Amino acid sequence: MKKILLLSLSFPFLLIFFCVRLAFTELSVELNYRFGDLPPDRWGMSQEERLKIAKLGLRSVLSDEGMKEFINSGLFREKEIKHMQDVKRLLSFVFTILYLGLPLWILLFLSLKATKQKAMTLILGSLFTEVLVIFVIVFSFLNYDLLFEVFHNFFFNPYSWRFFDEDMLLRVYPMKFWFNATIGVAVLVFLLSSILQAIGFILWRKAS
């Protein structure tokens, strides 16, 4: 029972981290720019140029080479660079947990001898995930600015991530960009969780 509880409680985090990793890809950024209804740049920069710089920012938080390119571009203030370095460290931690934790989770899941144990793990893990995702989606539509602020203040120094409107980070990553990304990740997590939950119910019925 302890193993089932451990697997069920870790299930939401690994699934969320997996979907977050998918969100930090060039394809995801391109889709956000193409279909996300982002506001135009106040200073007249084209969407194509903004997308190019947004991809540069993406590369900066995924690799040391990308960070060097980001710094050498001359487009960002020192405070913006520092924040992206903080983001890179956080993502490195999150993705390390994903890359190590997901295979371990699968091995522990497969080690469950009874089919009903596997079913219960999927059902409970999915239930925990869906409750969390519904909360995030509802909160996002009610007050995304507050959710964004609480998240950043929890993981970063409260004074390290606030920028001027004319700073490049806000120009290429407006709040609508992050709202779209959050909802996109939440919906993907919910869909994958629902599929795994359905598999759990099927396994339960077959074991009955």
N, C-alpha and C positions, 0 to 999 in steps of 0.2 A: 504493500500500500504506500510505503514511503517513496518507493521508486516511481510509482504512478503520480504521486503528488508532485515530486520533483520535476518530472517530465512535463506535467500539465502546467506548472507555474513558469517553467522556462520556455514553454512553447510560444507564448505571445511575443516575448522579446526576440527570439530567434527569427520568427516569421516577420516581425516588424523590421528587424535589422536587414533581413534578406530583401525586403521591398524597398527599404531606404537605399540599399546598394544599387538596386535597379534604377532608382531615381537619380543617382549620381552617375549618369551616363550622358554622353552627347545626344543620344536619341531622345532621352527624356527632356533635355533642355530645348532641343529643336521642336518637339511637340508642344511644349509649354509656350514657346514663342509663336508657333504657327496657329495654335487653336486656343490659347489661353486668354485672348482678348486683353493683352497687356496695354496699359496706357502709353501713349507716345512720349518720347523724351521731350522734356520741357525746353531743352536747348537745341533741338532740331537734329539730333543724331539719328541716322536711319536705323530701321530694325535689323538690317543685315549687319551693320557695324556693331550694334548692341549684342547681337547673337554671337558674333565673333569674339567679343570681349567676354561675354558670359561663359563661353567655352574655355577661354583662357583662365577664368576664375575657377572653373571646374577642374581643370588640369592642375591648378595650383594646390588644391586640397587633396589630390590623389597621388602625387609623386613629388620627389625632391626636384626633379628636372622641371616639372610644371611650375613649382614655386619659384625657381630661379627665373624662368621665363616671365612669370607674373611680376616679380620684383624689377626685372630689367626693362619691362615695358614702359616704365615711366608714367603710367596712367593713374597710379594709386598713391595716396598719401601714406606716410609711415604708419598711421593709426589703422588704416585699411589693411595694410600688409600684416600688421601685428594680429589683427582679428582673424585674417585668413590662416595665419600660422596656428592660431588657437583652434580654429575649425579643423585644420588638418590633423592636429594632435587628437582631437576628440574622435574624428572619423577613423583614424588609425586604431584607436582603442576599440571602437565599436566593431569595425570590420575584422579585427583580430579575434574578438569574441565570436563573431559569426563564423569565420573560417575554421576555428578550432572547435567551437561549440556545436555547430550543426552536424558534422560527422559523428561526434561523440553522442549527441542526442539520438541520431539514427541508430547507432550501435546499441545504445541502451534500450531504445524502443524495440529493436529486433530481438533483444535478449529476453523480453517478456515472454514467458512460456505460454500463458493462456491467451487465447484470442480475445476473450472478454476484457482482459487487462489492456490489451492494445486498443480495443474499442473505447474503453473508458478513458484512456489517456487522450485519444483524439477528440472525444466528445467534450471532456472537461477543458482541455487546452483550448479548443475552439471557442467554448463558451466564455472563458476568461478573456480571450482575444476580442470577441465580438462586443462584450461589454465595454472594454477599453476603447475600441474603435468608435463605437456609437457615441461615447462620451466626447471623444476628440472631434468628431464630425459636428455634433450638436454645438459644442463650445465654439468651434470655428465659425459657424454661421451666426452665432449669437454675438461673439466679441473676439474676432481673430487677433486684433491688436493686443488684447490682454493675454491671450494664449501665447502669442509670439514673445511678448515681454517676459512672461513668467518663465518660459523655456530658456530664453537667453540669460536671464538673471540667475537661473539655477546652474547653468553650465559655464557661464563666462562672468568675468568681472562686469558689474552693472554699468561701468563707465567706459568699457572697452569696445562696445558694439554700437554705439549711437553716433550717427554721422550727419553731415550737412546734406541738404537736398542735392547740392551740386556735386557731391562726391560720387565717384564712378560706380562704387558698389551699389548705391541706391538707384543709380540711373540704369544699370543693366539688370539689377535684381530688385524691382519694385515690390511692394508688399503683395500685389496681386500675383506675382510670380510665386511667392512662398505659399500663399493661400492655395493656388492651383496645385502646387507640389504636395502640400499637406493632404488635401482632399484626394488627390490621385493616389498617394501612398495608402491612405486610409481605406479607400474603396478596393484597391488591389489586395490589401491585407484581408479585408472582409470577404472578398470573393474566394481567395485561396483557403481561408479558414472555413468557410461554408462548405467547400468541396471536401476538405479533410474531415469535417464534421459528418458530412453525408457518408463518407467511407467508414467512419466510426460506427454509425448506426447500422450500416450494412453488415459490418463485421459482428456487431452485437446480435443482430437477428440470426445470422448464420450459426453463431455459437449457442443460441438458445435451444 
